[in-house]
């Protein structure tokens, strides 16, 4: 049996986002279905430090030989404040990581199962 590829989760918390715990569960359910190992989920929380989780994750990725980063939605690549989406996506791709966005249908499916 081959080991499952390692990925990290990444998300931003904004007033318009659903609960962080639900979004973490969405990432976990998606990675389980897609045969990835979710090493850790990094969460950007503060507009005053919009790069802190991204920086920490990039450091961890190097030590774990992860292949990618899973995000609950494209909006999580927008960041907080003035950080542009293309910047975060570019940083991840430049680091050699695949950026995997959970498809909306998969998000709904995992939410439906967790509320049952």
C-alpha positions as CSV (number, residue, x, y, z in Angstrom):
1,X,0.0,0.0,0.0
2,X,1.4,3.4,-1.1
3,X,1.5,6.2,1.5
4,X,-1.1,8.9,0.9
5,X,0.3,12.2,-0.3
6,X,0.5,14.9,2.4
7,X,-1.4,18.2,2.1
8,X,-1.9,21.1,4.4
9,X,-5.2,23.0,4.9
10,X,-5.4,26.7,4.7
11,X,-8.2,29.1,5.3
12,X,-9.0,32.7,6.3
13,X,-11.5,33.7,8.9
14,X,-13.8,36.6,7.9
15,X,-17.2,37.7,9.3
16,X,-18.8,36.4,6.1
17,X,-17.3,32.9,6.5
18,X,-19.1,29.9,8.1
19,X,-17.8,28.6,11.3
20,X,-14.1,27.6,11.3
21,X,-14.8,24.2,12.8
22,X,-17.3,23.3,10.0
23,X,-14.8,24.4,7.4
24,X,-12.0,22.3,9.0
25,X,-14.4,19.3,8.9
26,X,-15.0,20.1,5.2
27,X,-11.3,19.9,4.6
28,X,-10.9,16.7,6.5
29,X,-13.8,15.0,4.8
30,X,-12.5,16.1,1.4
31,X,-8.9,14.9,2.0
32,X,-10.2,11.6,3.4
33,X,-12.3,11.0,0.2
34,X,-9.5,12.0,-2.1
35,X,-6.9,9.8,-0.3
36,X,-4.7,12.6,1.0
37,X,-3.2,12.9,4.5
38,X,-4.2,16.3,6.0
39,X,-1.2,17.2,8.1
40,X,-2.5,20.4,9.7
41,X,-4.8,23.3,8.9
42,X,-3.5,26.9,9.1
43,X,-6.0,29.7,9.7
44,X,-5.4,33.4,9.0
45,X,-7.3,35.2,11.7
46,X,-5.9,38.8,11.9
47,X,-6.0,41.6,9.4
48,X,-3.1,43.1,11.3
49,X,-0.9,40.0,10.5
50,X,-2.3,38.7,7.2
51,X,0.7,36.5,6.3
52,X,1.3,34.8,9.7
53,X,-0.4,31.5,8.9
54,X,0.8,31.4,5.3
55,X,4.4,31.9,6.4
56,X,4.1,29.2,9.1
57,X,2.6,26.8,6.7
58,X,5.3,27.3,4.1
59,X,7.9,26.5,6.7
60,X,6.1,23.3,7.7
61,X,5.5,22.2,4.1
62,X,9.3,22.1,3.5
63,X,9.9,19.8,6.4
64,X,6.9,17.5,5.5
65,X,7.4,17.2,1.8
66,X,3.8,18.1,1.2
67,X,2.4,18.1,-2.3
68,X,-0.2,20.7,-1.9
69,X,-2.6,23.0,0.0
70,X,-6.3,22.4,0.2
71,X,-8.6,25.4,0.7
72,X,-12.4,25.4,1.4
73,X,-13.0,28.0,-1.3
74,X,-11.3,30.5,-3.7
75,X,-12.2,33.2,-1.2
76,X,-9.6,31.8,1.2
77,X,-6.9,32.8,-1.3
78,X,-8.2,36.4,-1.2
79,X,-6.7,36.9,2.2
80,X,-7.6,39.6,4.7
81,X,-7.3,43.3,4.0
82,X,-5.4,44.3,0.8
83,X,-3.7,41.0,0.1
84,X,-4.6,40.0,-3.5
85,X,-5.6,36.5,-4.5
86,X,-3.0,36.2,-7.2
87,X,-0.3,36.9,-4.6
88,X,-1.2,34.0,-2.3
89,X,-1.8,31.6,-5.2
90,X,1.5,32.6,-6.7
91,X,3.4,32.1,-3.5
92,X,2.0,28.6,-3.1
93,X,2.7,27.7,-6.7
94,X,6.2,29.2,-6.5
95,X,6.8,26.9,-3.5
96,X,6.0,24.0,-5.7
97,X,2.6,23.3,-4.2
98,X,-0.6,22.3,-5.9
99,X,-3.5,24.5,-4.8
100,X,-6.6,22.4,-4.4
101,X,-10.0,24.1,-3.9
102,X,-12.7,21.9,-2.5
103,X,-15.5,21.9,-5.1
104,X,-18.8,23.5,-3.8
105,X,-20.7,20.2,-4.2
106,X,-18.2,18.4,-1.9
107,X,-18.5,21.2,0.7
108,X,-22.3,20.7,0.8
109,X,-22.0,16.9,0.9
110,X,-19.6,17.0,3.9
111,X,-21.8,19.5,5.7
112,X,-25.0,17.4,5.2
113,X,-23.3,14.3,6.6
114,X,-21.9,16.1,9.7
115,X,-25.3,17.5,10.5
116,X,-27.0,14.1,10.3
